[in-house]
């Protein structure tokens, strides 16, 4: 928890999040289910989408829980559950949160469209919903995430940098995320904005459930279809898939193929310092988690989001949702010290284990 505390402190400096005002001003509008003014004794529901990606259990959950405790002088309770990539299970979990009469719900949707009816049920029960990391459909009151188009653009630009003047000497493979995740479409949009016209895309996939094993199978199919001698780079939308992709490349005898990623997972950072993976997108979870906690507590207490949410975002079913969008950084071997180590996400000792020590020493990672 030491790292979580450090990251929370960093997030608090990165995003100014003081809440004040009245229930009429709160996100979600002036409606009949607006929360009556409450003190610190609130109940917050927290639903995260899956545990395949390391971030949710290691960072998001503890960061959100700690920030809620901090904001409520330790008096709030947090009801937590993880859907394990099962949209039907998550719908049942929303029902449980309604039965347990939480005051507000922080929701990271497995399937942003499928969850719409559940969001409506929660709102009908007087529970405001904060969409976390993914823009859930339905009458949400607030949203926090990263600038997802910028994430994809950052990845695409990094791949172009890695390819240099060889960008059109062969073909790249694009490994996008799951179609059930609206973020994946935004990552794809950003990546294409950087790559289109500058590279030749040999094969492109939408990877079911973001699973590394599905990315691995897709990559094997791409190698077979394109020919291993023609592949010069891979756009991977996240680090988990990058791991599956790199395994397939190695099995085909391919090395020195730049592969992108996202989430700055420990295994990815280690692959980056040894050159197996070119880059990842570092998304500082502390400010995102802090924003979600701030907005949830404010909504539960009937306060305004005006001083918290400076942006507005619209989905297919909600317009001008008060939002906090957190900037991102391209993580390469050259800035490990200045990103994940500086922010307390990992220590050098965690990164530089065993076979990675020599690479760390060469890069001055400490």
N, C-alpha and C positions, 0 to 999 in steps of 0.2 A: 504493500500500500504506500510505501515511501514514494515510488515513482508516480503513483496516482496523485498524491498530494502535491508533488512538484508540478505535475502537468496541470492540475487544477489551478494552481497559483499562476502558472503561465497563461492559462486560458482566461483567467480573471483579468490579467493585464491586457490580453489581446482583444477582448470584447468588453465594452462597458455595458453593464447589464443591471441597472437599477430600476425597480418597478414602482410605479405610483399611479394614482388616479382612482376612477370609479368603475363600477361594473358596467355602466352604460358605455364607457369608452373602450372596454376590453375587446380583444380580437374576437371575431365571430359575430359582432354586431350587437344591437340592442334588442335582445330576444327574451321571450318569456321564461326561458330556462337559465337565464344568467344567474351565476352563483351569488348567494347572499354573502355579505362580507364575513370572512372567517379569519380566525387567528392562525396560529402555527400548527394546531392539531388537525392536520389534513391527511387524507389518504390518497396517494398517487399510484396509479397503475402504470406499470412499465412492461411493454411487450416488444421483445426483440425477435428478429426473423429466423435466425439460424445460428448454428455453432460450428459450421464448416470453416468459416473465416475466423481467424483467431481474435480479431479486434473486439467482437461483441462481448465476450465473457471476460476478456483480459482488460479491456479499456472502457468501452462504452458503459457497461453496467455499473462497475464500481465508481466511475467518474460521476455519473448521473446521481447515483445513490448518495455519494458523499456531498455533492453540491446541494441536493435537496435537504439533507440533514443540516448543513451549514446555514442555509437560508431560513430554516424553521427552528433554529436553536435546538436541534435534535428531537423535536416533538413530532415531526411528520413520520408516517409509516409508508413504506414502498412495497406494493404487491408486485412481484416479478414473475414472468414466465417467458420461455423461449419456445418458438413454434417449430424449430428444427426443420425449416424449409417446407412446412406443411400448411397450406393455406386454409384447409378445413379445420385443422387443429387451432390455428390462430383465431378463426371465427368463434370457435368454442371458448377460447381464452377470453375474448372480448365479452362473451355472454357471462362468463364467471366474474369478470371485473364489474359488470353491471349488477350482478347478484350481490357482490361484496360491497356495492355502493361506494366505489372510489369517487373522489371528488373531481379528478381530472385524469386523463389517460395519455401517456406518451406512447406512440405507436410507430414502430418501424415495420411496414407491411411486407409480408412475403410476396403477395400479389396485390399491387396497388389498385387494380380495378375490382378484383374479387372482394376486397375488404369494404367496398362502398356501403353495402347494406348494413354491415356491422357498425361502421362509423355512424350511420344514421340512427341505428338503435341506441347507441351510446348517447348521442345528442338528444334524442327523444326522452332519454332517462335523466336528462339534466347534466350529463357529463361532457365537458368540453374536451376536444381531442387535439393534441399536438402531434403533427406528423414529423417523425424523426428520420432524417437521412434520406427517406424516399417520400415523394409527394403522393400520399394516399388520396384516393378519390373520396367524395362525400363532403359533408359540411364541416371540414376541419377549421379550427380557430387559429392555428399558428403552424409554422413550419420552420425547421432549421436543417440545413445541409451545407454542402459545399457547392461552389459554382461548377456544376457538373459538365457543362459544355466546355468550360475552361480546363477541366480535368482532361477531357479527351483531346483538346487542342494541345495541351502541355505534353501529353503522351506522343501525339503525332509529330510535333515539332522536335521532340527528343529523338524519335526514330530517324527523322530526316538528318539531324545532326550526326547521328551515329553512322548513317549511310554515306554522308558527304557527297562527293562527286560520282559515287557509284549508284545513286538512287534509282537510275533507270537501266542499270545493267542486268537486272533480273526481275523477279517478282516477289512481292511480299504477301504474307497471309494475314488476314484480319480476323482475330478471335474476339468477337464481341460478347457481352454478357447476356443474361437471360431476358427473353422478351416480356416476362412478367414483371420486370423491374423497370420503372420509368427512367431511372438513372442510367440504365444501360443504353437506352435510346439517345440520351443526351451525351453520354460519353462517345457514342458512335458519331453523332452529329459533329461534335468538336474535333474528333480524330479526322473525319473526312474533310472538314474545313481546312485542316493543315496538310493533308496528304493528297487530296484529289488533284490530278494534273501533274503531280511531282513524282509519283511512283506508279508502278503497274501492280494492281491488285490481282493476284492469281486466283485466290480462293478467299471467301469470306463466310464466316459462320456466326450464328447466334447460338450461344452455348447454353444448353438446357441446365437450369438451376445453378449456373456458375460453377459447376463441379469440375475439379481438376481432371478427373478421369474422363469426363466428356470432352474436355479440351484436348486431352491426350489422344483420344480416338479421332477427333476432328483433325488434329495435326498429322496423325499417321495417314489419314485419307488425303490430306493436302499434299503431303510428300509424294504419295503414290500418283496423284493426279498431275502435279506440276513437274515432278522430277527433282530430286534432291539437289542437283547441280544448278538449278535455276532459282532456288529460294535464297534471298539475300537479307530478309528481315521478317520479324513477326510483331504485329501489333497485338498485344494481349491486354485486355481491359482490366485485369487485376492480377495480383501476385499468386493467388492459388492456382489460377489457370496457367500462369507463366511456368509454374513448377511442372505441371503436366506436359506442357509444350516442350520444355527443355528436355524432359525425359525422352520424349519422342524424337527430338532432334539428335540426342546422343545415341539413341538406339539405331538411328539411320547413319551414324558416323559423321554427323554435322557438328561443327564447333565454330566459334567466332561469329555466330548469327545473332545480331542484336535483337533482344526481346524486351518489350516494355512491361510495365506492371502498375499496380496501384495498391495502396494500403500500408506500405512499408512494413510488411510482416518480417519477423526476425529472420526466417529462412531466406526471404528475398534479399534482405540487407546483406546476408552472408554470401548469397549468389552474386550480388552486385560487386562486392569487394574482390571476389575471385574472378570476375569477368564473365560468369555464366549468364547473368542477366544484365542488361544495360542500365535500366533505370526503373524506379518506381515513383508513384506520386505520393508524397508525404502529406497526409491530411491530419493536421493537429486536432485530435479528438477532444481535447480539453475545452476549447472554446465552443465547439458544437454541443458537447454535453452540458456545458454551463448554460448555454442559450436555452436548451430544452428544459433544463431544471428551472431556470428563471421564469420562462414563459408558463410552465405548468403551475408553479407556485403562485404566480400572479393571477392566472385564470382561476385557480381554486379559491383564491382569496378575494376574487371579484375586483381585481385591480387592472389598470391599463397596461397595454403592451407598447405604448407609444415610445417610451424611453429605451425599450429593449430591441424591438424589431424595426429596423430602419428601411428594410426592403419590402416589396410586395411581389407575390408570385401568384399566378393563376393556374388552376388545373382544369380538367374537362368539366368539373362540377362545382368549383368554388373560385370566385374571382377576388383578386387583391387581398390575398391571405397575408397577414403580417408575418414577415420572415426574417431570419438571420442567415446570411450566406457567408461562409467562412472561406478565405483564400487558401490556395494550395501551393506546394513547392515541388519542383522536380528534384528527386533524390538520385544522385549518382555517387560513384565512389569518391568524388571530390568534395562532397559536402556532408558526409556522414557525421562528422564532429559537430557541425553547425546546425544540424536538424535533430535527428532522433536522440543523439547523446546530449546535446545542449538542453533539450526540452525534457530530459529525464525519462524518455520512453524506454530506452535500453541503456545499460552501462556498457563500457568497452569490454569488460570481462564477459558479459553475456554474448556479445557479438564475436569476440576474438578467441573462441574456444578451439582447442586442438588444431585441426588442419587449417583453420582460418587465421591463426596467430601470425604467420609469416606475411600474409596479405595485409593484415592490420598494421604490422610494423612498417611495411613498405609505404603505406598510405599515411602513416602518422596518426592512426586512430587510437585515442587514449582518453 
